[in-house]
């Protein structure tokens, strides 16, 4: 579980997760990288990512919160909001 609330730290944790768990090259993992178009993640990968983020944050991530996500920066924003409402 992460104990960070700064968006940059959250983004770095997400990038580390994607690099390690999804074996994506770090140079592709930029804040503006689009999950499906740039990183070639599919819907199963997205569900897997949500599960891993839930473990990482120790909180439940609502599917509605992920419907608007397109980029890694969007993910960091959602996680930031979740961590700061606790």
C-alpha positions as CSV (number, residue, x, y, z in Angstrom):
1,X,0.0,0.0,0.0
2,X,1.3,3.4,-0.9
3,X,1.3,6.3,1.6
4,X,1.7,9.2,-0.9
5,X,-0.6,11.9,-1.9
6,X,1.5,13.9,-4.3
7,X,0.4,13.4,-7.9
8,X,4.0,13.2,-9.1
9,X,4.8,10.4,-6.7
10,X,1.6,8.6,-7.6
11,X,2.4,8.9,-11.3
12,X,5.9,7.5,-10.7
13,X,4.3,4.5,-8.7
14,X,2.0,3.9,-11.6
15,X,4.8,4.0,-14.1
16,X,6.9,1.6,-12.0
17,X,3.9,-0.8,-11.8
18,X,3.3,-0.7,-15.5
19,X,6.9,-1.3,-16.3
20,X,7.3,-4.2,-13.9
21,X,3.9,-5.9,-14.1
22,X,3.0,-5.2,-17.7
23,X,6.6,-5.3,-19.0
24,X,6.2,-1.9,-20.8
25,X,9.3,0.0,-21.8
26,X,9.8,3.0,-19.4
27,X,10.4,5.4,-22.3
28,X,6.7,4.9,-23.5
29,X,5.4,5.6,-20.0
30,X,4.9,9.3,-20.1
31,X,2.1,11.3,-18.4
32,X,0.4,11.9,-21.8
33,X,0.7,8.2,-22.9
34,X,-2.7,6.9,-23.9
35,X,-3.4,3.6,-22.3
36,X,-5.0,1.9,-25.3
37,X,-3.5,3.7,-28.3
38,X,0.1,4.2,-27.1
39,X,0.6,1.4,-24.6
40,X,-1.6,-1.3,-26.4
41,X,-3.4,-2.2,-23.2
42,X,-6.7,-4.0,-23.7
43,X,-9.8,-4.2,-21.4
44,X,-8.5,-7.2,-19.6
45,X,-5.2,-5.3,-18.9
46,X,-7.3,-2.3,-17.6
47,X,-9.2,-4.6,-15.2
48,X,-5.9,-6.1,-14.0
49,X,-4.5,-2.6,-13.6
50,X,-7.5,-1.6,-11.4
51,X,-7.0,-4.6,-9.2
52,X,-3.3,-3.8,-8.8
53,X,-4.1,-0.1,-8.1
54,X,-6.6,-1.2,-5.4
55,X,-3.9,-3.3,-3.7
56,X,-1.4,-0.4,-4.0
57,X,-3.8,2.1,-2.5
58,X,-5.6,-0.1,-0.1
59,X,-9.0,1.3,-1.3
60,X,-11.7,0.3,-3.6
61,X,-11.6,1.9,-7.0
62,X,-15.0,2.4,-8.5
63,X,-15.4,1.4,-12.2
64,X,-17.1,4.7,-12.9
65,X,-14.0,6.5,-11.9
66,X,-12.0,4.7,-14.6
67,X,-14.4,5.2,-17.5
68,X,-13.0,8.6,-18.4
69,X,-9.4,7.6,-18.1
70,X,-7.3,7.9,-21.2
71,X,-3.8,8.7,-20.1
72,X,-1.4,7.9,-17.3
73,X,-1.9,11.4,-16.0
74,X,-5.6,10.7,-15.8
75,X,-4.9,7.5,-13.7
76,X,-2.7,9.6,-11.3
77,X,-5.5,12.1,-11.0
78,X,-8.1,9.5,-10.0
79,X,-5.7,7.8,-7.5
80,X,-4.9,11.2,-6.1
81,X,-8.6,12.0,-5.6
82,X,-9.2,8.6,-4.0
83,X,-6.3,8.9,-1.6
84,X,-7.3,12.4,-0.6
85,X,-10.9,11.6,0.3
86,X,-9.9,9.0,2.9
